[in-house]
């Protein structure tokens, strides 16, 4: 067990007191800070403000001339580096001492501080032009000051971040000379447990890094034989190479259009250049050091002040936008799909969307919304969904519950997955606007703070129980508290302007005599029995649909996954879904739309008689106009990786983009080499 600050091997060493092995050093992970007791403790904004004796609102405001009543606290404060989140701590916060016994750090008291504290320095007001520069996080080779943080195991010596003695620099890391998990390239020996890069895996016989069958290594990256080379933005495309990541071949070079720029191996929207989210190679995504927004506590809906298109709520949560009566309100159905897209789930999606089986009353093909998690997803299949104009949304990288996690972890999981989808499935980053919390475990204010700052438009994780015969709830923005009961600690408490919540109105399924109640759940699979027949499943879906259609026309969100579609191993759920769609869409006021289309309509609601003119539900053309998405990918690259630090020691995926150097994960979502 290693102490805070000691060099470590992330694959085999463990750090004490809640620290983790990050950048080959034991330290606190994002969202945690070293406490006076020596433990890495989760950051609590309210507690931090309380410790400083003054809330943010009491700090001087340069835009407010009234400074007499806005005096500074007497303890100097600084903004913690981005590696620990944007919060405020005392400047004299204790750090580990090599002279202390393991697990013991003293709590400062007046006596010890008097003995050890230098002569007092003048407190610099926050409004002064003089500022204390926070420590910088620098890569190896960067120019540094003594207080800066050298990443990946480095240390600041003679003004430069270099590797300590008894270590060597390899792939951007400082590693021990006898390190067992060095990163090596295709063809190199992996006999000592080294991690293969470039989409290769360690062959158990030859003990060398090899590519998958029918693949060859070109410049250290595995690619499929007898198939077009998949080139990233900025790479040549003169010999029939296919441009990936949203780029097109222009004058022999894969080029992004005028609204995008090349970064991290794909085309990113121009707006991302001004984002407050920063990506540090090998350490993940971080919010910039801008001040934390002080959000007011959410209050009950004020319909007079909450106006479309930016805000929507009602006192009951059961009224349609635009004050439309039910008989003039279109009935929306949203087909939503959860989890990884791979050989188990993709055949069902192709069966639904490869041919146009169903059309809305305006003649447009129906679409679905896919909340995709990273682990075990094949991105060639996701790219096929993109080509079919399906909506792509984020369901996290690891797909584990994030309840209680800080905003920084939510950022790395959800925005990290958005970037993975953009790079390896050519899904336009700006089109990935929605998210669903993994395991439907809400994250309270931390989740929605991340959504607001990272530009997510909507969430579809919150359960609502309207009752078996009650009117379902409509979506609303989180400017005000939600209209349906939400008593959990993980429910949002603050006001998040313009962030939409689309509730999962619970399904009522089979009646259970033993408890004299109906089975109900936010996910349709949990509301049915394993031995339900196709007819019973169809009837259940129709009865829940009628709860909306025969009352207030609230959107009917079908939360689907492979467990339901492939029920009983006989695709009973898929057959029932087709039966349901055939019956529901016989009505000329029923539209099957994506979440983005639903919200667009709610922002500018129109009655059924004007739906043919509604831009929200028009036939999509945005993706199909992109030349890079017209060709199908029949021969994707198979990328394989040794992943000793994850639950499975090996991972692989298919993609119509070049294989990344390393397996994409939380600290490195685009899988780039660590320099």
N, C-alpha and C positions, 0 to 999 in steps of 0.2 A: 504494500500500500504506500503510495508516494504522497509527499507533501505538496501543498500549493506552491507553484513556481518551479518545481523540479522537472527536468526533462523526462518525457515519457514516450512509450510506444502505444499508439491508440488501439492496436490490435491485441495487445497482451497485458498491458499494465492497467492498474486501477488507481485512481486518485482518491484521497481521503476527503472527508468533510464536505461532500457534495460537489467537489470539483470534477471536471472532465478533462480528458486528454485532447486538447485543441491546439493545433499548430505545434504538435510535439512538446507541449508544455502543459502541466496541470494548472487549469484556471477555471474560472466560473464561465458557464455558457451564457449565451445571449438571454437577457431578461433576468439574470441573477447577479448578485454583487457580493463581495466578501464582507461579511458582517464583523462587528467587533469581537465576536466569539471565535472567528476563524472559519466559520461555515459559509458556504455559498447559499444565500437565501434569496427566494423569489422577491423581485422588486414590487413593492406596493406603493403606488403613487400617493395615495392618501396619507400613508404612514410617513413617506419621505417629506411631504409638505408639512405634516404635523411636526416632524423632528426639526424642521427649519423654523418652526414657530409662526410662519406666515404663509398663507396661500398665495398662489400665483397672482390672483387678482389684487393682492395688497402690494405687490412689487411696483416700483415706479413705472409709469407709462410715459415714454417720450412724447406721446401725442396728447398727454394730459398735463396741463400746466400746474395742477394742484399736487405738488410734491410734499407739502408739509405734512399731510396725513398719510403719506405713502412712504414712510421711512424704511430704510433697509434693515434686515436682520443683522445682528452684531456678529454672526458667524459668517466668514467669507464662504461663498458657494461657487461651485464650478459645474459645468455640464459634464457628466460622465462620458467617456469616449463612446463612439458608436458601437463598439464591441460589447457594451453592457447596457445599451438602451438609453434613450433620451430622458434622464431623470436627474434630480438634483441631490447632491450629497455634500456633507461638510468637507472642506478642503483638508482638514486634519484627520480624515478617515484613516484608521490604522491599517498598516500593511503587515504581512507576515515577517517575522524576525527569525533569522537562522539560529538565534540563541535560545529560542523557546522550545520546550518539549513538544512532541507531536500532539496535535489536536488541542493545543492550548494557546490562546491569544488573550492578553489582558484587556480588560475593559478600561478605557481611559478614565482617570479621575483627576481631581484638581491637583493633587499632590504630584502624580506622575507627569502630568502635562506641564506643571511648573518646572519640574526638573529637566524635562527633555525638550521642551518647546523653545525654539530660538526667540530672540527678542521680538516682540509683537511688530507685525508689519501693518502698514496703513491699509484699512479696508477700502477697496476700490469700488465705488458705487457702480451698479450695472449700467447706469446712464452715462458714466464717464467714457471718454474716448479711449482710456487705457483699459485694455482687456487682457486677461490671462489666457494664453493660447492653450487649448486642451491638447493632450498628447495625441500624436498622429499614429495611425497604424500603417506601417511601411513594409514593403516586400524586401526580400533579401537584395542587397546591393543599393538600396535607397539611402540617401543622406539623412542622418538622424541627429537629434539631440538626446541628451542623457535620459530625458523623461519620456521619449517616444517609445512605442511598442513595436518591436520587430516581429513580424509574422513568421509562421512556419518554423519556430524553434530558434530563430536568430537572436542576436544580441547586439547592442550598439557599442561599437568599439572604434575609436578614432574617427567618430563622425559618420560611420558607415554601418549598415546592418549586415553582419557577417555571421557565419556559423561558429559556435563555440568550439573549444578544443575537443579532441576525441570524437568529432563528428565530421561528416562530409556533406556537401551539397549535392543533391540529386533530385531532378524534377521539381526544383523549387523548394525542397524541404531540407532541413538539417537532420540527418539521420545518423545513428550510431554506425560505426564502421562494420559492426557485425549484425546489422539490422536484418531481421528475417522477412520483412515485408517491403523490401525495396520495389519500386516500380520499374519493370523492364519491358523492352519492346519485343515485337514478334520475332521469333527465331532465337531469342536469348534463352539462357538456362533459367529455369524456375525451380531448380532442385532444392533450393534453400527456403522455399515458401514465398518467393517473390510474387508480386502481383503483376499480371500481364496487362498491357495497355493496348489501345487501338482496336478493341473488339476481339482480342484473342484470349485464349484460355490455356491453362497449363495442362499439357498432355501427360497423362499418368504413366505412359510407357517411356517416352523419350525424355520426359522432364524438361521439355522446351515449350515456349509459348507458340501455339499454333492457331490458325484461323479455322472457322467452321468448314465442313466439307463443301467442296466446290467454290471455296473462297481463296483469294490470294492476298498477300500483303503488298501494298503499294505505298512507299514512303511511311512505313510503320502502321498503316491503317488497313484493316481487312475490308475487302470488297468482293462482291460476287463475280465469278468468271462469266464471260460471254454475256455480259449485261452492260448497259450504259453506265458510265461513271457518274456518280452523283456528286456534283460539285457545289460547294458552299459559296455564298456571296463573296466576290473578290477573286475567285479562282477561275482559271481558263475554262472555256467551253467550246473549243474549236473542233473537236473530233466527235461530235454527237453527244457530248456530255450533257447530262440533264441537270439543270440548275435547281437547287433546293432552297428551303428556308424562305420561300416567297420571292426569290429573285428570278430574273429572266436573262437569256443570253443576248447581250448587246455588244456587237463588234468583238466577238470572241471572248467576252468576259461576263460572268454572272453578276448582274447589276440589279440593285434595288430601284424602285420607282422614286419619283420626286417626293412622295409623301413618307418615305421610309429611308433608313440608313442602316448600313451593315454593322452589326455588333454581335459578338459571341457566336458567330457562325450562322446568323439568320437576319432577316430584315425586320427591324424594329420601327415602330411609328416615330415620326419626328418629335412628337410631344414627349416621348420618353427621355429626350435629351435634357429636359427641364424637370424631370421627376425628382422627388425628394428621396427616392429609394436608390441606394447605392449597392453595387455588387462588388465584393472583394473576392478575388480569385482564391478559392480554397477555404474561405471562411463564410461564404453565403451572403444573403441579402440583409441589409441594414437600413433603417430609416436614417436620414441625415440628422445632424445635430440641431435642427430647428427646435424652437421651444414647443413643448407639449401644449396642445390646444386645451383650454379649460372649457369643457362642455357642460352646459347646464343640465340639471336633472330633468328627465322627460316628465311631462305632465299629461293630463287627460286631453283628448283631442279638442282642439278649438277650430270648429269647422269654418268659422268666419275668417280666421287668419290663414288657415291651411288651404291654399289654392293651387289648382292644377296650372301648368304641367309639372311644377317642381315639388309639390306637396299634395298628399292625399290621405285623408283619414275620415272616419265618421264615428259618432259616439257609440254606435252599436257594432260597427265593423261589418254590417250585413247589407249595406246599401251600395248600389252600383255608382260609379263615378258619373258626373254630369247629370245627376238626379234622374237618370233614365228609369222608367218603370220596367218591371220584369218583361212585359210583353214586347218591349222595344229594345231589349238588351240581348245581344247575341250570346249564345252559350258557348263558352270556350272549353276545349279539352286540351290538356297539356300531357303529352306522352314523355315521361322522364325516365332515363335509364341510369343506373348506378354502377360503380365499380370499374374494374379493368376491362379493356377491350382486347380480346385474344381469341384463340381457337375455340374456346368454349362458348363465348357470347356472340362473336361476330357473325356466325351463320344465321342466327335469329335476326340480327339487324339487316343483313342482306335480304333475307326473306321478306322483310317489311318494306324496305326502301329501294331495292335494286330496280324493281319495276314500279310504275305508278299504279298502285292498287286503289288508292282513295284520293279524291279531290274535294276541296272545300267548295262551297256554293259559288265562289268567284272563279272557279276553274283551276286554282293553284293546287299543286300537290301538297299533301300534308307533310309536316316535318316533326322531328323529335328533338329533345334536349338531352345531351349526354354529359353527366357528371363523371369525369374520368379520373381515376387514380393511377399513379405511375407504375407501381410495382406490378410486374407481369403483363403490362400492356404492350401490344404490338402497334407501332406507330404507322406502319403502312395501312393497317385497317382504319386507324383514326383519320388518316389522310383521305381514304375512300369516303368516309363520312363527311369530311370537309367538302369534297368534290360534289357530294350529293346535297350540299347546302343545309346539312343538319347543324343545329346549334351545339357548340362545344363549350363546356364549362369545367371548372376545377373542382376536384374532390380530394385534393391533397396528394403528396408524394408517398408518404408511408402508410396512409389509410388507417392510422391508429387514432384513438380518441385524443382530442386536443383540449378537452375540458380542463380549465384551470391553468392552461399554458399562457405565457405572456404574448403580447402582440407580435413580438419579434419571431416567435416560433410559428404563429399563424401566418406571418408574412413569408417565411421560408417554405412552409408547406403549400400554401395556396398560390402565391405569386410565383414561387419556384416551379410549381406544376404548370402554371400558365406559360412560363418560358420554355419548359420542356415540350409542351404541346406545340408551341410556335416553331421551335427549332427542328424537331424530329417528325412533325406531322404537317408542317407548312400551314398551320392554322394562324390566320392573322391575329397577332397579339391583341390588337384593339377590339377584336370581335369577341374575345373571351371575357365576358362581363359578369358572369354569374358564378356562384359557388354553393356547394352543399357541404356542411360539416361532416367529416368522416364519422361513421356510426351515429349520425344525427345528434352528436353531443355538442350542444351550444357552448360558446366560449365567452358569453357575457360581453361586457364593454371592451375587453381585449380583442375579441374577434371583430366587432363592428368598428372599432378604432382602426384596425388594420384595413378593413374594407374601405372605409372612407378615405384613408390616406393613400391606399394603393389603387384606387379607382375602380373598385368593384361596384356594379350597379345594384345587384340584388343577391339575396340569400334565400335558399329553399330548404331550411333545416328545422323550422319551428313547428311543433305539433300543436294542433288546435282541435278541441273536441266540441263540435256543435250539437252533439246528441243524435240519437238514431233518427229522430224525426225533426231535428232542428235545422234552421237555415244555416248553411255553411258561411264561412267568413271570407271576405274579399281581401286581396293584398292591400298593403298600405305602406307609406313611407314611415321611417322611424324618427321623424321629427317629434312625434308624440308617442306615448306608451301604446302598446298594441291593445286592440279592443278585446281580444280573447284572453282568458285567464292564463297567466304565465307566472308561476310562483317560485320557480327554481332560482337558485343563486346564479345560474348561468344565463338567465334572461338579461337583456340589456337594461341598464338603469338610466343611462344618459340619453341625450337627444343627438341623433345622427342625421343631419339634414340631407335629404335626397337619397338616402339608402333605402331600398325597397325590401320588404319582407313578404314573400309569397308563402302563406302558411300551408302546411300539410293537414288538410281537414281529414280527420281519422276515418278509416274505413270500418264499417260494421259488417262482420262476417257471420260465421256459424254460431248458432245458439248452443251454449254449454249448460246442460241440465244440472250438472253437479254444482255449479255456482249460481245458477239461475240468472245468467247474464250472457250477453253476446260477446264474442271474440272481437276485439277492435285493435287497430294499430295504424300508425302513420305509413308503414310500408304494407302494400297489399298482400305480400306473401305471408306476413305474420297474422293476417286476419282470416286465413283459410286453413283447412285441414289438408293433410297430405293425400288423403284418399277422396277428396272432392272430385266429382265428375266434371266434364266440360260444361254440361248443362247447368250444374250448380254454380260453377265459377262465373259463367256468363250471367246468370240471374243475380249473383251478388254484385257484379260490376254495374249492371243496369239499375239495381235498386239504389245503390249509392249515387249513381249519376242522376237519377230522378230526384234525389234530395235537393240537388241544385236546379235542375231543369224545370221542376214543377214549383219552385219557390222563387228565390231571389237571383237566380242565374249566376251565382258565384262560380269562378273557374273550377273545373273538375281536374285536379292533378292526379294522374295515374303514376304512382311511384313503382316502377317495374325493375326487375333484375332477373338474372338467369334462374335463380331458385324458383321464381314464380313461372316464368315462361316455359321452363323445362320440368315443371312439376310432375312428379311420379316417373320421371324418365321417359315420358310419352308426349312431351310438349303440350300437356293439357292446358297450361296457361296461355300459350301462343294461340291455340285453337279458340279458346274462350275470348281472347283479345280480338281476334278477327271477327268472331261472331258479334261481339259488342260494337266494334267500329262499324260493321255493316248495318246494324240496327240504329245506332245513334246518328250516323251520318245520312240516314234517309230523311232526316229533318233538314230543311233548308235554312235554318237559323243556327246550325251547329258548325263551329270552326275548330279544326285541330291545328294548334299553333305552338310556337316555341315560347319560352318565358320572355325573351326579348320582345317578340311580337305582342304578347299580352300586355306588357308594361307600356309599349309604344301606343297601343290602343287606349289604355287607361289614361295616358297623358292627354290624349285628344280623342275622347270617346265620341262615337257617332252611333245612331240607331241602326237597327237591322236594315232599314230601307236605304241607307247610304253606305253600306259596307263595301259595295263595289268600287267606291271612290276612296276608301281608307288606305292610306299609305302603309299603315301598320301591318296589314295582312296581304299586301300585294305579293305577286310571285317574286321570289328572291333572284337577284341577278348579280349581286356584288361579288360572290366568290367565283361564279362560273365565268365572269369576265376576265379573271386573272389567267393569263396564258400559261403560267407555271402550273396551274391546277387542272388543265384540260386533259393531259395525258395520264393514263392510268399507270400504276406501278405494279407490274406483273412479276418483277424479279427484284424483291427488296434485299438489302444487305442484312445478314444475320450477325448481330453483334453480341459477343460473349465475354463475360468478365468473371474473374475471381473476386469474390466479395466477402473476405473472411470476417469483416466487422459487422455484417448484417445477419439477419436470421437464417438466410440460406447462403452457403459458401459460394454458390455460383448463381449468376443472373444472366439473362439474355433477352433480347428483344429484336424485332424486325423494324426496319426503317428505310424509307426512300431517300434518306439523306446520308452523308458519310458517317460511319461509325465514330463516335467520340473517343477521345483518348482514354477516358476513365468512365466508369459507370455513373450516370447522373444520380445524384442524391442531394440531401438537404444542404450540405455545405458547398456543393458544386453542381447546380441543377443542369448546366449545359455540358457537363462532362469534359471540360477543357483541361489540358495539361496544367499542372501547378508549377508556376515559375517563381 
